[in-house]
Amino acid sequence: MNYQNDDLRIKEINELLPPVALLEKFPATENAANTVAHCPQSDS
């Protein structure tokens, strides 16, 4: 059942691309891949 006040704070819904699609569209540069591979690990 839908009410007039359902989701009043939602202005729009946008589709999110899956990670593999983002990697295809924006491939990581060699420099970026090296940065990620050699950065310290977080203990969060």
C-alpha positions as a printed NumPy array, in Angstrom:
array([[  0.   ,   0.   ,   0.   ],
       [  1.423,   3.406,  -0.971],
       [  0.796,   6.58 ,   0.99 ],
       [  1.248,  10.18 ,  -0.146],
       [  4.088,  10.666,   2.317],
       [  6.15 ,   7.628,   1.25 ],
       [  9.792,   8.491,   0.504],
       [  9.386,  12.266,   0.603],
       [ 13.168,  12.761,   0.839],
       [ 13.932,  10.768,  -2.326],
       [ 14.225,  13.173,  -5.254],
       [ 15.319,  10.67 ,  -7.905],
       [ 16.614,   7.154,  -8.375],
       [ 19.735,   6.584, -10.466],
       [ 21.013,   3.235, -11.658],
       [ 24.424,   2.24 , -10.31 ],
       [ 26.898,   0.503, -12.573],
       [ 28.406,  -2.754, -11.352],
       [ 32.142,  -2.585, -10.566],
       [ 33.142,  -4.527, -13.686],
       [ 31.353,  -1.988, -15.901],
       [ 33.174,   0.865, -14.166],
       [ 36.517,  -0.868, -14.701],
       [ 35.734,  -1.303, -18.395],
       [ 34.636,   2.315, -18.79 ],
       [ 37.411,   3.808, -16.613],
       [ 40.374,   1.418, -16.59 ],
       [ 42.985,   2.021, -13.912],
       [ 46.255,   3.46 , -15.085],
       [ 49.46 ,   1.614, -14.276],
       [ 50.369,   4.382, -11.829],
       [ 47.024,   4.05 , -10.012],
       [ 47.341,   0.262,  -9.83 ],
       [ 50.861,   0.588,  -8.369],
       [ 49.642,   3.091,  -5.782],
       [ 46.895,   0.742,  -4.608],
       [ 49.204,  -2.269,  -4.6  ],
       [ 51.859,  -0.532,  -2.495],
       [ 49.795,   1.553,  -0.064],
       [ 49.666,   0.615,   3.631],
       [ 46.699,  -1.475,   4.71 ],
       [ 44.114,   0.165,   6.964],
       [ 43.182,  -1.485,  10.263],
       [ 39.582,  -0.29 ,  10.266]])
